[in-house]
């Protein structure tokens, strides 16, 4: 690890705390992704979408969507915006139609769930 030099002790501590909390926030973001079972339970999954599709979509989101840009949580966009976003980004990432469909199903469902009142 590279030493932070040339800064007063208080400033070094501030930098280290900012990095720590930034990483902690990032980890918390990934942990806050709803599980497919939670989406089914909340009744937000489109008819005909299987839980297996949601599982694949969530796994793809965690693996692929942070490779080129900051990871976007499902609640950052309304449900109706996700199909276009996923199609555009999926094409750039060279995902196949099945993968794009799984991602779309997951993000649309999770975005809908994020807008429901808590139980």
C-alpha positions as CSV (number, residue, x, y, z in Angstrom):
1,X,0.0,0.0,0.0
2,X,1.3,3.4,-0.9
3,X,2.0,5.8,1.9
4,X,0.0,9.1,2.0
5,X,2.8,11.6,2.5
6,X,2.9,15.4,2.3
7,X,-0.4,15.8,4.1
8,X,-1.0,16.7,7.8
9,X,-2.0,13.8,10.0
10,X,-5.6,15.0,10.1
11,X,-5.8,15.2,6.3
12,X,-4.4,11.7,6.0
13,X,-7.0,10.3,8.3
14,X,-9.7,12.1,6.4
15,X,-8.5,10.5,3.1
16,X,-8.3,7.0,4.7
17,X,-11.8,7.4,6.2
18,X,-13.2,8.6,2.8
19,X,-11.8,5.6,1.1
20,X,-13.0,3.2,3.7
21,X,-16.6,4.5,3.7
22,X,-16.6,4.7,-0.1
23,X,-15.7,1.0,-0.2
24,X,-18.2,0.1,2.5
25,X,-21.0,2.0,0.6
26,X,-20.1,0.1,-2.6
27,X,-20.3,-3.2,-0.8
28,X,-23.6,-2.3,0.9
29,X,-25.0,-1.4,-2.6
30,X,-24.3,-4.9,-3.9
31,X,-25.8,-6.4,-0.7
32,X,-28.9,-4.4,-1.1
33,X,-29.8,-6.0,-4.5
34,X,-33.0,-7.9,-3.9
35,X,-33.0,-11.6,-4.2
36,X,-35.3,-13.2,-6.8
37,X,-37.4,-14.8,-4.1
38,X,-38.1,-11.4,-2.6
39,X,-39.2,-10.1,-6.0
40,X,-41.6,-13.0,-6.4
41,X,-42.9,-12.5,-2.9
42,X,-43.6,-8.8,-3.6
43,X,-45.6,-9.7,-6.8
44,X,-43.5,-7.5,-9.1
45,X,-42.3,-10.2,-11.5
46,X,-43.9,-10.0,-15.0
47,X,-46.0,-13.0,-16.0
48,X,-44.0,-15.7,-17.7
49,X,-40.6,-14.8,-16.1
50,X,-39.1,-17.6,-14.1
51,X,-37.2,-17.4,-10.9
52,X,-34.3,-19.0,-12.7
53,X,-34.3,-16.1,-15.2
54,X,-34.3,-13.6,-12.3
55,X,-31.4,-15.5,-10.7
56,X,-29.4,-15.4,-13.9
57,X,-30.2,-11.7,-14.3
58,X,-29.0,-10.8,-10.8
59,X,-25.8,-12.9,-11.2
60,X,-25.1,-11.2,-14.6
61,X,-25.8,-7.7,-13.0
62,X,-23.3,-8.4,-10.3
63,X,-20.7,-9.8,-12.7
64,X,-21.0,-7.6,-15.8
65,X,-22.6,-4.2,-15.0
66,X,-19.6,-2.9,-13.0
67,X,-17.0,-3.8,-15.6
68,X,-17.4,-0.6,-17.6
69,X,-19.1,1.9,-15.3
70,X,-20.3,2.5,-11.8
71,X,-22.8,-0.1,-10.8
72,X,-26.4,1.2,-11.0
73,X,-28.9,0.0,-8.5
74,X,-32.3,-0.9,-9.9
75,X,-34.0,1.9,-8.0
76,X,-31.9,4.5,-9.8
77,X,-34.2,4.4,-12.8
78,X,-37.9,3.8,-13.2
79,X,-39.0,0.3,-14.3
80,X,-39.9,1.5,-17.8
81,X,-36.4,2.9,-18.4
82,X,-34.6,-0.4,-17.8
83,X,-35.4,-2.3,-21.0
84,X,-33.7,0.4,-23.2
85,X,-30.8,0.7,-20.8
86,X,-30.3,-3.0,-20.6
87,X,-30.5,-3.5,-24.4
88,X,-28.0,-0.7,-25.1
89,X,-25.5,-1.7,-22.4
90,X,-26.0,-5.4,-23.2
91,X,-25.1,-4.8,-26.9
92,X,-22.0,-2.9,-25.8
93,X,-21.0,-5.8,-23.5
94,X,-21.7,-8.4,-26.2
95,X,-24.3,-10.2,-24.2
96,X,-26.7,-12.5,-26.1
97,X,-30.4,-12.1,-26.3
98,X,-31.1,-14.5,-23.4
99,X,-28.7,-12.7,-21.1
100,X,-30.2,-9.4,-22.0
101,X,-33.7,-10.8,-21.3
102,X,-32.6,-12.1,-17.9
103,X,-31.0,-8.8,-17.0
104,X,-34.1,-6.8,-18.1
105,X,-36.4,-9.1,-16.1
106,X,-34.3,-8.6,-13.0
107,X,-33.8,-4.9,-13.2
108,X,-37.5,-4.1,-14.1
109,X,-38.7,-6.3,-11.3
110,X,-36.3,-5.0,-8.7
111,X,-37.0,-1.4,-9.8
112,X,-40.8,-2.0,-9.3
113,X,-40.1,-3.6,-5.9
114,X,-38.0,-0.6,-4.8
115,X,-41.0,1.7,-5.4
116,X,-43.4,-0.3,-3.2
117,X,-44.0,0.7,0.4
118,X,-42.0,-1.3,2.9
119,X,-43.7,-4.2,4.6
